[in-house]
Amino acid sequence: MNASTETRPTLFGIPTEAYLSADYAKAEQDRLWRKVWQVACRVEELEKVGDFVTYDILDDSIIVVRTDEQTISAYHNVCSHRGRRLTAGCGHAKGFKCGFHGWTWGIDGQNLGVVRKSGYGEGLSADDIRLKDVWVGTWGGWVFINMDPDCQPLLDWLGEVAPLLNPFEMEKMRYNWRQWLHFPCNWKVAIEAFNEGYHVLGTHPQIAVYSDKPTWSRALGPHGNFGSVAREGVGGATAGAAGAPDMRIGLAVSLTQIWEEVKATTTEAMVKIAQNLVNELPEGTPAHEVHMHFMKRVIEDDAKRGVFWPKIDPKHAQEAGTDVHVFPNTVIIFGPTFALCYRARPDGFNPDSCVFEVYTLERFPEGQEPKPENLHKPEQTLEHWPKVLLQDFSNMGEVQRGMKSMAFGMARPHPIEEEAVVNFHRVLAGYMGSGGPVEL
């Protein structure tokens, strides 16, 4: 095909309003956050009846609580008397008591006591003073909430994401480590940085040691998905070995490096087996045979220690990619026994600041699951954060500042490798009524 007949990809630009406008940031509360399903916590945080997590998003605060062995409920975290919030953080409670005037509620949301209620006469009905319900749903081990009383069911909202990730059985994974910090950038700048693989060569050159092959990117309804064009391995760090002249060495180098520099997207057990491949397979073993042997060994060794892999069709694993963006603010980098996850939230109504959380999930032998706290780690140093994440973090504030330049008119996402980013803004604009992609 000569140049004159080549098909030109459709190019889109993304205006800076969604990142920089204070009015836009304020409008997000009513138009976006009060309308969408969003991750509040993990089911494992609500293990016992009475366990609760407080989820804050701008002016709204939600109590998510286990009300019985089978049920998780969610309520607006506000006293119906004078508006005081009832909970903060997480914990265990038999009920909720307002610290201002002492009104109390059961974990089922029903009001249990009003101090000197007789003074109100017949003016308070049970419905008036019960905690106001919020829609809640679970999938993949996550607890989602939605403040819109007319919202669609969670599984309808997830659409293509659920069948894509269901085979990985993420509900059987548990927290390995959890940390958070503030970034000097808009929440969208932060979450987009993990919604594409186009940045790897520029930000993480050490990861692209064997190949600089491009990534593919696509929309999944309102959500997004990307992966390696090589479509090799079982997700996570195994994709980094694509193009290695000796896959035995490639897997060992890739997994060792990722474990040392990310502490995620692989496991210690996988790293140890990868490092021994040169002793188990002869030089010249075809790459696909190395992958098959590696997977067999890992599955067998994991089973011996009580970690059982999900039954995933190899073709599905290869086609699923490595990363899903669940609109609006959660990213999941996934594999058969592990996941690296991000959540970004606005830091008040300041468009130049956000709260960014990082956590890893892993399958553990029953009874050996850790219960890590969500640690605040504001120091961006190797003592507190893995190297690869620090490389990503270094872009955040610089992007936010750079977009304010008089020389910068709009972002220009790669039409192939950043389609998920374009789709993100297309869906966002549907809620906000402005700031969407424009065809160039």
N, C-alpha and C positions, 0 to 999 in steps of 0.2 A: 504494500500500500504506500503510495507516494504522499508527500506532505500535503499536497493540494486536496486529497480526498480523505485525510484523516479526520475522525470525529473529534471535535473540540469538546472537552468535558465542560459541564455547566459550572461556572464559577460563582461563588457567593461571597458577599462581604457581610460582616456583622458590625453594625453601628456600636459606638461606645456607650450609648445611653444606658444599656442594661448593666454596665459595669460601674459607671461614674455618677449617674444622676441621683441626687438625694431624694428627689420626688419619686423616682422609680423605686428606690429602695423602700420608701415609705409605703408606696402602693402595693408592694409585694405582700404585705401582711394580709390585706383583704382579698386580693385577686389571686394569689398563689397559695400561701401557706395555710390559709383557712379553707382551702378547696381541695387539697391533694392528699393522697395517702403518703405517709412518710414514716421511716423507721424510727421508732421510739426507743427500743431496747432489744435484747435477746430474751427468749423464753427462759433460758437458764438463770437469768437474774430474778425470776419469779418462781423459784423452786417450791416454796411452801405457801400454804394459804396465809395471806396477810403480808407477804412480801410485796413491796411496792417500789416503783421507780418514778421519779418526777422528770417529765420531759418538758423543757422550756424552748419556746420558739417565739422570738420577739415579745409581744405583750401577752402572749398566751402561755399558760402552764397547764400541763395535763398530768393527773395522777393515773398511772397504770398499775393495777393491783391484781393479784391472784385472789379470786373470791371463793373458789372451791377447787377441787382436784382437777376439774375439767375446764374451768372457766377463767378467763382473764377479762377484766373490765377496765374501762377508762372513764375518767370524769374530769371536767374542768376543775382546776385546782383553785377554787375560790369559795370563801364563806359567803353564803347567801344573806348574811346579816349586814356586814359592812365592807365586804370585799377582801378581807385579809387572806393571803395564801395560807394553805393548811400544811403543806409539806415542802421539803427541799431535799434534794439529793435522793438517796435510796435508803431502804431499811425494812423493818418488819413492824407491823402494827395490827392491833385487834380492832382499831377504829381510828378516826381522825378527829382531833380536837383543835378548835380555833384558839390560838394563843392570846387573842384580844379579849373576847367576852365569854369564852368557854363553851360555845355551842359544840355539839359532838355529832358525829356521823359513824355509821357502821361501814365496813368495807363493801357492803352492797349499795352504798350511796344513800341509804335512808337516814333521815335525821333521827337521832336518838335522844337529843336533849337540847332544850332552849332554856337558858337561865331565866327564872321567874316568868315562864311562858304565859302564865295567867294574865299578865298585864297586857298581852296582845288580844285578849278575848278570843273571838273566833276568826281573827284576821290572818292567821297563818294556816295554810293548807299543807298537807304532806307533800304534794307535788311542788308547791312553791319553794319549799326549803330543802328538798332533797338535792344531792349533788347532781349537776347537769351532765348527762351522759355524752360520751364521745364514741364514735364508731371505732371499733378495734378489731383487728384480724391478725392471724398468724400464717406465716408461710416460711419454709426453709429454716425454721428456728428463730426468725425475726418476729417481733411484735410491731405491727403498723397501727397508726392511728389516723383518723380523718375527722376534722371538725365540721365538715359539710354534712348537714342532716340528710341531704338528697344525693349523697355520693353513690357511685356505682360500687358493686361488690369488689373486694380486694383482688380476687383471682381474675375478674374481668379486667381490672386495671392493669394487672401484671401482664396479661396477654401472652405474648410469645416468650417472655422471660421465664415463666414457670415451666413449660415443657422443655425449654433449653437447659435449665439448671436442675430440674427435679431428679434426673439420674445421679447427680452428685451427692444427693442426700445430705444437704448442709444442715438439716435439723439434727443430725447425729454428730456434728462438730461442736466443739466448745472453745471458749476463749483460751488463748495461749498467753498473749500480752495485750495491754491496752494503754494508750497514751493520747494526750491532746495538748494543743497549744493555740495561740492566736497567730494569725497571719495578717500582715498589713496590706490586705487586698480584698476584693470582693469575693464572696463565697463562690461565685461562678468561675472566676479565674482559678480558684483552688480546685474545684471539682473537675473542671475541663482538663486540667493538667494530667489527670489520670483516666481520661476518657478517649485517649488516642495513643498509638504507639509511634507516631511520627517523630516524637521528641527524643527517642532513645539515642540515636546517633549523636545528636548535639549535646544532650544532657548527661548521658551515661555511656560515653565511648568505650569504656572498658567492658561493657556487656556485649557489645557488637564485635567481639573478638574474632568470630568465625564468619560472620555474614552481615551485610548491611541490607539484606533483602527487605522490601517494603512490607507494610502491614495492610490488611484489608479492614474496612470499617463499614458499618451498616446501621440502619434504623431498625428497631424492633418496636413498631408502633411508637409510643411516646418515649421509649427507652433507646439505648444504644449498645453496640457490641463491636469489639474488634479482636483481631488475632493475627498470628503470623502467616504470611503467604506460604511458608514452608509446610504448615499444618503437620508438624512432626511432634512426636512425644505424647505425653499425657497431661499437657498443660503446665502452667507455672514455669519454673526455671528450665525444664527440659527443652522448651522451644529455643532457648539461647544456644543450644548445641547445633542447631541447624547449620549445615554447611561445613561442619568440622571434617577435615580429611580422614581422621580416625575417630569414629563416634565413641569408642571406648574412652579415649582421652577427652573428647569433647564434652561428654556428659559429666565426667569427673571434674573438669575445670569449671564448667558452667554451674553445676549444682553447688560445688564448694564455694565458689565466689559469691553466689547469691545468698547462701546461708550465712557467710561471713559478713556480707555487706547489706543484707536486708532482714535476715532472721525471719524469712517468710517465703512463700511460693515454692517451698520444698520442705522436707523434714530431715532431721538428723539421721534417721534410719535410711532414707534414700541416699543421702550424701555418702554414708559409709559403704553402701553397696556400689555406688558409682565409682568410688575410689578404688574398688577392688576388681573392676571389670577387666583391667589389663592382665590380671592374673587368672581370670576365668575364661577369657575368650582369646583366640589367636589373632594376631595382626592380620588385617585384611578382611575381617568379618564385616559383611555388608551392614550398612547403617540400620536398616529395618530389623535385621536379626539381632543387632545389639540392643535396640529398643525393646524387642520382644523378650529377650533374655533378662534385661534389666527389670522390666515390669513383672515378669514371673518371679524373679528373686525377691523383689520388694513385697509383692503380695504375699508370698510364702512366709517371709521373715516377719512381716507385720502381723500375720495371722498367729504366728507362734507367740507373739507378745500381747495378743488380744485386741489387735486393731484389724478390722475387717473391711476390705475395700468394697465399694458399691459395684454392682454389675452394670458396667457402662459399655455399650456397643462401641468398639474402637472407632468406627466411622463417625459416630456421634461425637466422641471425644475430640476427634480431629477437626470436625466441622464447627464445634461449639465455640472455638476461639479461646481466649484466655481472660477476657475482661468484659463485664457487663455494667453499664450505667443504668441504675434504676432511677428514673426521673422522680423528684428533681435533684436529690442531693446525696445519693449513695452510690459508691462504686465497689464492685466485687471482682477481685482477681482470683480465679478459682482453679482448683485441681481436684483430684479424686479423694484426697484425705486432708486438704488444707485450703485456706482462703486468706487473702490479704484484703482488708476492707477499709474504706474511707467514708467519712460523713462530714459534710461542710454545712455550717449554718451561719446566717448573718449574725454579726455582733452588734445587736441593737439596730438602729436605723442608719448607722454610719456605712456608706457604700465602700469605704476604704479599709474595712476590717471584717474579719470572720473568725469563727471558732472552727478548728479543724481537728478531727479525731481519726486516729489510726488504730486498728486492732487486727489481730490475727486469730484465725480459727484453725482447729486441728482435731482429728480423731484421736482419742486416747483410749487406752484400756479402761474398762469399766472400773470405777472407783479411784482412778488415778488422774481425774480431770483437775487441773489447777483452777483456782478461783481468784484471778488477778484483779486488783483494784484498777480503776481508770485513773492513771497518774497524770497530773499536770506537769509537763516537761517543757517549760518555755525556753530553756537554753538549747540553742541549735548547735550542739557540739557532738563529736563522736562518743563522748561519755554518755550522752543521753539519747541519741538517735542513730540508727544505722546509716552508713555512708550513702547508699543509693537514695534514701529518703532526704538526706541533707542536700544532695544534688538537686532533687526536685524542689525542695523548699527554697533554694537560692533563687529560683525564678519568680516566686510569687510577688514580692514587693516590687521587683524591677519591672514586671509586666504592668502592674497597677500604675506605677509612676510613669512608665513609658507611654501608656495610652492617653495620658493627659497632655502630651506634647502637641503643639500646634501643627506638627508635621504628620501626626497620625490621624487618619480619617476613619478607618475601620479595620477590623481584623480580616484576614484573607485565608480562611482555612483551606487546607489541601483538599481538592475535590474528591479524592479517592480515600486517602488515609484519615481524613477528619470528617467524614460524612456524619458520624455520630455527633460531633460538635455542632454541625450545621443543623441537624435534626433537633438537638437540644434547644437551640434558640428558636427554631420554628415552632416547637411545642410551647415553649415559654411565652412566645409572642401571642399564642392563642389564648393564654390566660391573661396576659398583661395588656394586650391591645396595641402594643408598639414594641419597637426594638428588635424586630425579627430580621432574618437574613434578607439581603437584597441581591438580586441577580446582577452580576457585573458584565 
